[in-house]
Amino acid sequence: QNSEKTRNESRKKYFRWIEMWLGPLTKEQTQLLNQHLNQHPFPLQAQIKNKIYILEKFHESRRSPEDLKNFVRNYYNNKYEVQNQEYRQALASYQRELEKFIFQLIQSLNEKQKKLLAENLSEKSTSLEKLSVNN
């Protein structure tokens, strides 16, 4: 209902994740992020419609045990197949624009940010290697 509130929450989330990996953003990078979020907000309305759509499909499937079983199996195995077309398209568009933003952001990194990103990636890959050895 409040797209500005949602956009601000997204902005905080983006800043938190980006700063965790890259450190503080420059003024230009902050402007790039704000521009991206203003031009390409998360498709919240389509997500809400999709949840309603899935809930309706679930209620329809409850008419017979076999339909319910099939719905749950399909949703569990590939929930994206159950989603409505509008949401899938909106989400795909959002993800394409997010990838473009990330590419622009990476191109704008200064040396300090590049070094911090490399250190963080190395640390995470070492942690993943340790996990894979233990399992």
GUKOL-996757 format. One line per field, with one value per residue: chain; residue number from 1; x, y, z of N, C-alpha, C in turn. Coordinates in nm, 4 decimals, decimal comma, always signed. Example, Ala and Ser with C-alpha at 12.3 -4.5 7.8 and 13.67 -1.06 7.14 Angstrom:
2
gukol: A;A
keza: 1;2
n.east: +1,3190;+1,2850
n.north: -0,5690;-0,2250
n.up: +0,7800;+0,7080
ca.east: +1,2300;+1,3670
ca.north: -0,4500;-0,1060
ca.up: +0,7800;+0,7140
c.east: +1,3200;+1,2900
c.north: -0,3300;+0,0030
c.up: +0,7800;+0,7870
// end
This chain:
135
gukol: A;A;A;A;A;A;A;A;A;A;A;A;A;A;A;A;A;A;A;A;A;A;A;A;A;A;A;A;A;A;A;A;A;A;A;A;A;A;A;A;A;A;A;A;A;A;A;A;A;A;A;A;A;A;A;A;A;A;A;A;A;A;A;A;A;A;A;A;A;A;A;A;A;A;A;A;A;A;A;A;A;A;A;A;A;A;A;A;A;A;A;A;A;A;A;A;A;A;A;A;A;A;A;A;A;A;A;A;A;A;A;A;A;A;A;A;A;A;A;A;A;A;A;A;A;A;A;A;A;A;A;A;A;A;A
keza: 1;2;3;4;5;6;7;8;9;10;11;12;13;14;15;16;17;18;19;20;21;22;23;24;25;26;27;28;29;30;31;32;33;34;35;36;37;38;39;40;41;42;43;44;45;46;47;48;49;50;51;52;53;54;55;56;57;58;59;60;61;62;63;64;65;66;67;68;69;70;71;72;73;74;75;76;77;78;79;80;81;82;83;84;85;86;87;88;89;90;91;92;93;94;95;96;97;98;99;100;101;102;103;104;105;106;107;108;109;110;111;112;113;114;115;116;117;118;119;120;121;122;123;124;125;126;127;128;129;130;131;132;133;134;135
n.east: +0,0823;+0,2028;+0,4201;+0,6457;+0,7437;+0,8113;+1,0091;+1,2020;+1,2670;+1,3769;+1,5958;+1,7470;+1,8091;+1,9591;+2,1771;+2,2846;+2,3675;+2,5412;+2,7334;+2,8354;+2,9845;+3,1431;+3,2125;+3,1819;+2,9789;+3,0557;+2,9644;+2,8695;+2,8119;+2,6106;+2,4172;+2,3749;+2,2644;+2,0279;+1,9022;+1,8612;+1,6842;+1,4650;+1,3865;+1,3457;+1,1713;+1,1035;+0,8694;+0,6199;+0,3345;+0,2652;+0,3688;+0,2027;-0,0445;+0,0231;+0,0556;-0,2062;-0,3209;-0,1928;-0,2892;-0,5617;-0,5491;-0,4620;-0,6840;-0,8744;-0,7664;-0,8156;-1,0505;-1,0414;-0,8645;-0,6620;-0,6111;-0,5179;-0,2901;-0,1382;-0,1096;+0,0404;+0,2708;+0,3614;+0,4028;+0,5987;+0,8099;+0,8598;+0,8030;+0,7905;+0,6627;+0,4008;+0,3386;+0,1736;+0,1657;+0,2069;+0,3501;+0,5823;+0,6929;+0,7291;+0,9088;+1,1256;+1,1992;+1,2681;+1,4905;+1,6654;+1,7204;+1,8378;+2,0722;+2,1999;+2,2391;+2,4152;+2,6348;+2,7062;+2,7694;+2,9894;+3,1706;+3,2238;+3,3787;+3,6221;+3,9756;+4,0090;+3,7588;+3,7560;+3,9628;+3,8576;+3,6301;+3,7527;+3,8869;+3,6658;+3,5330;+3,7269;+3,7397;+3,4778;+3,4746;+3,6689;+3,5390;+3,3229;+3,4569;+3,5593;+3,3204;+3,2266;+3,4129;+3,3692;+3,1217
n.north: -0,1196;+0,1172;+0,2437;+0,4063;+0,3582;+0,0899;+0,1141;+0,2557;+0,0670;-0,1277;+0,0173;+0,0463;-0,2231;-0,2846;-0,1059;-0,2119;-0,4718;-0,4133;-0,2488;-0,4314;-0,5983;-0,4233;-0,2000;+0,1482;+0,3417;+0,5536;+0,8954;+0,9096;+0,6402;+0,5985;+0,7658;+0,6285;+0,3909;+0,4929;+0,5950;+0,3583;+0,2210;+0,3941;+0,3921;+0,1246;-0,0317;-0,2992;-0,5422;-0,5195;-0,5042;-0,6878;-0,9135;-0,9391;-0,9868;-1,2277;-1,3946;-1,4045;-1,5280;-1,7816;-1,8741;-1,8912;-2,0923;-2,2989;-2,3290;-2,4094;-2,6539;-2,8058;-2,9347;-3,1964;-3,4812;-3,5802;-3,3675;-3,1782;-3,3065;-3,3115;-3,0351;-2,9521;-3,1063;-3,0056;-2,7376;-2,7626;-2,8858;-2,7069;-2,4060;-2,1825;-2,2501;-2,2548;-1,9948;-1,6860;-1,5558;-1,2783;-1,1987;-1,3552;-1,2434;-0,9760;-1,0120;-1,1254;-0,9112;-0,7238;-0,8562;-0,8571;-0,5835;-0,5431;-0,6919;-0,5355;-0,3028;-0,4005;-0,4658;-0,2082;-0,0931;-0,2484;-0,1747;+0,0804;+0,0680;+0,1722;+0,1457;+0,0691;-0,0420;-0,2530;-0,4079;-0,4762;-0,6203;-0,8363;-0,9536;-1,0241;-1,2046;-1,4032;-1,4871;-1,5865;-1,7917;-1,9624;-2,0341;-2,1750;-2,3860;-2,5171;-2,5971;-2,7745;-2,9782;-3,0751;-3,1870
n.up: +0,0000;+0,0566;-0,1400;-0,1245;+0,1318;+0,1037;-0,0928;+0,0508;+0,2455;+0,0797;-0,0150;+0,2217;+0,2657;+0,0352;+0,0719;+0,3105;+0,2310;+0,0166;+0,1383;+0,3177;+0,1545;+0,0006;+0,1465;+0,2452;+0,0202;-0,2576;-0,3330;-0,5953;-0,6446;-0,4593;-0,5669;-0,8063;-0,7071;-0,5855;-0,8130;-0,9572;-0,7822;-0,7831;-1,0506;-1,1033;-0,9138;-0,6796;-0,7918;-0,6232;-0,6145;-0,8126;-0,6921;-0,4692;-0,5962;-0,7122;-0,4870;-0,3965;-0,6183;-0,6102;-0,3661;-0,4288;-0,6234;-0,4622;-0,2903;-0,4785;-0,5500;-0,3297;-0,3534;-0,4302;-0,3084;-0,4752;-0,6555;-0,4732;-0,3794;-0,6170;-0,6630;-0,4370;-0,4740;-0,7217;-0,6508;-0,4534;-0,5952;-0,8077;-0,7613;-0,9187;-1,1509;-1,0734;-1,0269;-1,1310;-1,4657;-1,5018;-1,2725;-1,2978;-1,5300;-1,4467;-1,2358;-1,3703;-1,5342;-1,3369;-1,2258;-1,4447;-1,4678;-1,2199;-1,2464;-1,4421;-1,2910;-1,0917;-1,2494;-1,3409;-1,0945;-1,0131;-1,2096;-1,1248;-0,8977;-0,6600;-0,5835;-0,3132;-0,2540;-0,4363;-0,3334;-0,0802;-0,1627;-0,2948;-0,0773;+0,0825;-0,0891;-0,1093;+0,1572;+0,1916;+0,0008;+0,1074;+0,3439;+0,2357;+0,1124;+0,3384;+0,4559;+0,2606;+0,2757;+0,5306;+0,5039
ca.east: +0,0000;+0,2886;+0,5357;+0,7610;+0,7958;+0,8737;+1,1315;+1,2995;+1,3120;+1,4663;+1,7176;+1,8241;+1,8580;+2,0661;+2,2926;+2,3412;+2,4376;+2,6524;+2,8387;+2,8967;+3,0802;+3,2300;+3,2409;+3,0974;+2,9636;+3,0862;+2,8459;+2,8211;+2,7538;+2,4835;+2,3238;+2,3446;+2,1717;+1,8986;+1,8423;+1,8134;+1,5666;+1,3518;+1,3431;+1,3151;+1,1346;+1,0601;+0,7287;+0,5450;+0,1933;+0,2580;+0,3945;+0,0803;-0,1416;+0,0690;+0,0243;-0,3518;-0,3416;-0,1497;-0,3841;-0,6842;-0,5214;-0,4576;-0,8215;-0,9374;-0,7134;-0,8640;-1,1763;-1,0179;-0,7329;-0,5648;-0,5737;-0,4374;-0,1611;-0,0668;-0,0747;+0,1490;+0,3902;+0,4087;+0,4532;+0,7222;+0,9144;+0,8919;+0,7012;+0,7830;+0,5636;+0,2675;+0,3171;+0,1045;+0,2531;+0,2384;+0,4566;+0,7052;+0,7494;+0,7733;+1,0272;+1,2348;+1,2400;+1,3356;+1,6203;+1,7516;+1,7641;+1,9275;+2,2004;+2,2604;+2,2856;+2,5326;+2,7452;+2,7469;+2,8313;+3,1212;+3,2575;+3,2536;+3,4520;+3,7564;+4,0739;+3,9816;+3,6411;+3,7968;+4,0422;+3,7662;+3,5490;+3,8384;+3,9067;+3,5393;+3,5089;+3,8235;+3,6956;+3,3559;+3,5072;+3,7387;+3,4360;+3,2474;+3,5431;+3,5611;+3,1889;+3,2138;+3,5002;+3,3056;+2,9986
ca.north: +0,0000;+0,2341;+0,2111;+0,4820;+0,2844;-0,0297;+0,1565;+0,2901;-0,0592;-0,1873;+0,0977;+0,0076;-0,3590;-0,2753;-0,0436;-0,3059;-0,5780;-0,3579;-0,2039;-0,5495;-0,6527;-0,3234;-0,0865;+0,2653;+0,3815;+0,6914;+0,9765;+0,8682;+0,5064;+0,6170;+0,8199;+0,5176;+0,3032;+0,5610;+0,5996;+0,2229;+0,1896;+0,4768;+0,3526;-0,0189;-0,0844;-0,4387;-0,5512;-0,5582;-0,5268;-0,8149;-1,0184;-0,9550;-1,0541;-1,3654;-1,4690;-1,4269;-1,6258;-1,9134;-1,9121;-1,9346;-2,2230;-2,3938;-2,3560;-2,4872;-2,7902;-2,8766;-3,0024;-3,3412;-3,5148;-3,5974;-3,2330;-3,1166;-3,3746;-3,2629;-2,8941;-2,9437;-3,1624;-2,9089;-2,6188;-2,8005;-2,9153;-2,5898;-2,3062;-2,0827;-2,2961;-2,2280;-1,8495;-1,6322;-1,5063;-1,1369;-1,1906;-1,4113;-1,1445;-0,8608;-1,0523;-1,1415;-0,7757;-0,6683;-0,9214;-0,8080;-0,4486;-0,5573;-0,7349;-0,4176;-0,2162;-0,4617;-0,4499;-0,0672;-0,0712;-0,3118;-0,0920;+0,2061;+0,0449;+0,2279;+0,0429;+0,0221;-0,1293;-0,3750;-0,4878;-0,5308;-0,7216;-0,9538;-1,0161;-1,0862;-1,3217;-1,5058;-1,5378;-1,6670;-1,9157;-2,0477;-2,0885;-2,2753;-2,5041;-2,5877;-2,6615;-2,8880;-3,0846;-3,1308;-3,2601
ca.up: +0,0000;+0,0642;-0,2232;-0,0763;+0,2467;+0,0486;-0,1601;+0,1549;+0,3036;-0,0208;-0,0147;+0,3405;+0,2437;-0,0643;+0,1363;+0,4072;+0,1593;-0,0612;+0,2292;+0,3771;+0,0589;-0,0614;+0,2331;+0,2164;-0,1192;-0,2928;-0,3631;-0,7283;-0,6316;-0,3886;-0,6665;-0,8971;-0,6351;-0,5737;-0,9471;-0,9880;-0,7007;-0,8267;-1,1846;-1,1100;-0,7819;-0,6763;-0,8349;-0,5040;-0,6460;-0,8855;-0,5935;-0,3893;-0,6829;-0,7284;-0,3646;-0,3997;-0,7250;-0,5602;-0,2625;-0,4975;-0,6840;-0,3524;-0,2475;-0,5850;-0,5490;-0,2110;-0,3857;-0,4316;-0,2518;-0,5832;-0,7015;-0,3681;-0,3828;-0,7357;-0,6423;-0,3391;-0,5379;-0,8213;-0,5813;-0,3849;-0,6929;-0,8885;-0,7279;-1,0250;-1,2480;-1,0188;-1,0242;-1,2471;-1,5732;-1,4788;-1,1719;-1,3544;-1,6217;-1,3684;-1,1611;-1,4668;-1,5723;-1,2200;-1,2126;-1,5531;-1,4314;-1,1052;-1,3014;-1,5048;-1,1827;-1,0297;-1,3446;-1,3338;-0,9647;-1,0152;-1,2934;-1,0572;-0,7733;-0,6449;-0,5458;-0,1770;-0,2619;-0,5065;-0,2399;+0,0194;-0,2299;-0,3158;+0,0539;+0,1232;-0,1740;-0,0691;+0,2876;+0,1732;-0,0710;+0,2028;+0,4321;+0,1592;+0,0962;+0,4669;+0,4721;+0,1692;+0,3257;+0,6511;+0,4689
c.east: +0,0862;+0,4176;+0,6602;+0,8264;+0,8695;+1,0058;+1,2400;+1,3538;+1,4082;+1,6000;+1,8067;+1,8857;+1,9746;+2,1919;+2,3609;+2,4233;+2,5585;+2,7661;+2,9071;+3,0066;+3,1836;+3,2754;+3,1520;+3,0945;+3,0078;+2,9556;+2,7846;+2,7548;+2,6198;+2,3780;+2,2816;+2,2439;+2,0331;+1,8269;+1,7852;+1,6843;+1,4449;+1,2969;+1,2955;+1,2816;+1,0934;+0,9117;+0,6372;+0,3980;+0,1749;+0,2822;+0,2699;-0,0269;-0,1051;+0,0364;-0,1245;-0,3847;-0,3067;-0,2457;-0,5155;-0,6654;-0,5169;-0,5994;-0,8977;-0,8929;-0,7632;-0,9942;-1,1598;-0,8778;-0,6247;-0,5169;-0,4842;-0,2962;-0,0766;-0,0221;+0,0455;+0,2780;+0,4474;+0,4679;+0,5864;+0,8367;+0,9553;+0,7852;+0,6875;+0,6826;+0,4216;+0,2358;+0,2422;+0,2040;+0,2965;+0,3549;+0,5882;+0,7731;+0,8039;+0,9018;+1,1475;+1,2881;+1,3180;+1,4769;+1,7164;+1,8070;+1,8590;+2,0661;+2,2723;+2,3161;+2,4132;+2,6548;+2,7961;+2,8198;+2,9723;+3,2189;+3,3013;+3,3376;+3,5881;+3,8486;+4,0474;+3,8629;+3,6752;+3,8742;+3,9522;+3,6778;+3,6297;+3,8612;+3,7807;+3,5095;+3,6027;+3,7818;+3,5736;+3,3877;+3,5817;+3,6378;+3,3557;+3,3285;+3,5486;+3,4301;+3,1779;+3,3005;+3,4353;+3,1806;+3,0321
c.north: +0,1253;+0,2050;+0,2869;+0,4110;+0,1595;+0,0052;+0,1915;+0,1643;-0,1309;-0,1151;+0,0588;-0,1304;-0,3591;-0,2170;-0,1407;-0,4135;-0,5249;-0,3167;-0,3212;-0,6032;-0,5511;-0,2122;+0,0305;+0,2996;+0,5259;+0,7648;+0,9332;+0,7307;+0,5121;+0,6724;+0,7122;+0,4222;+0,3666;+0,5687;+0,4631;+0,1917;+0,2711;+0,4324;+0,2078;-0,0748;-0,2312;-0,4447;-0,6016;-0,5879;-0,6592;-0,9318;-1,0450;-1,0278;-1,2007;-1,4495;-1,5006;-1,5349;-1,7667;-1,9633;-1,9608;-2,0712;-2,3323;-2,4303;-2,4375;-2,6331;-2,8715;-2,9508;-3,1533;-3,3693;-3,5285;-3,4622;-3,1631;-3,1765;-3,3244;-3,1183;-2,8821;-2,9965;-3,0631;-2,7853;-2,6480;-2,8189;-2,7941;-2,4833;-2,1997;-2,1214;-2,2621;-2,0790;-1,8011;-1,5653;-1,3619;-1,1231;-1,2453;-1,3112;-1,0236;-0,8934;-1,0689;-1,0045;-0,7099;-0,7260;-0,8779;-0,6697;-0,4509;-0,5999;-0,6180;-0,3235;-0,2712;-0,4464;-0,3057;-0,0382;-0,1288;-0,2297;+0,0357;+0,1896;+0,1146;+0,1171;-0,0149;-0,0750;-0,2608;-0,4680;-0,5530;-0,6403;-0,8495;-1,0279;-1,0893;-1,2113;-1,4361;-1,5701;-1,6285;-1,7973;-2,0132;-2,1125;-2,1967;-2,4025;-2,5852;-2,6601;-2,7851;-3,0059;-3,1539;-3,2110;-3,3665
c.up: +0,0000;-0,0122;-0,1792;+0,0422;+0,1989;-0,0184;-0,0576;+0,2227;+0,2088;-0,0211;+0,1036;+0,3219;+0,1439;-0,0014;+0,2308;+0,3361;+0,0833;+0,0302;+0,2989;+0,2853;+0,0129;+0,0308;+0,1936;+0,0670;-0,1392;-0,3208;-0,4965;-0,7229;-0,5586;-0,4833;-0,7654;-0,8339;-0,6253;-0,7081;-0,9844;-0,9116;-0,7419;-0,9616;-1,1925;-0,9721;-0,7917;-0,7109;-0,7231;-0,5347;-0,7210;-0,7905;-0,5087;-0,4703;-0,7011;-0,6060;-0,3579;-0,5020;-0,6767;-0,4530;-0,3244;-0,5614;-0,5764;-0,3077;-0,3519;-0,5788;-0,4305;-0,2371;-0,3921;-0,3776;-0,3590;-0,6372;-0,5999;-0,3669;-0,4997;-0,7192;-0,5491;-0,4003;-0,6383;-0,7554;-0,5139;-0,4840;-0,7761;-0,8670;-0,8358;-1,1329;-1,2035;-1,0218;-1,1480;-1,3414;-1,5489;-1,3802;-1,2262;-1,4469;-1,5459;-1,2927;-1,2536;-1,5111;-1,4586;-1,2072;-1,3229;-1,5185;-1,3121;-1,1522;-1,3682;-1,3983;-1,1206;-1,1204;-1,3420;-1,2033;-0,9618;-1,0990;-1,2224;-0,9302;-0,7744;-0,5936;-0,4072;-0,1773;-0,3318;-0,4131;-0,1356;-0,0404;-0,2503;-0,1845;+0,0994;+0,0413;-0,1363;+0,0630;+0,2732;+0,1008;+0,0201;+0,2978;+0,3618;+0,1388;+0,2241;+0,4904;+0,3835;+0,2146;+0,4458;+0,6188;+0,3743
// end
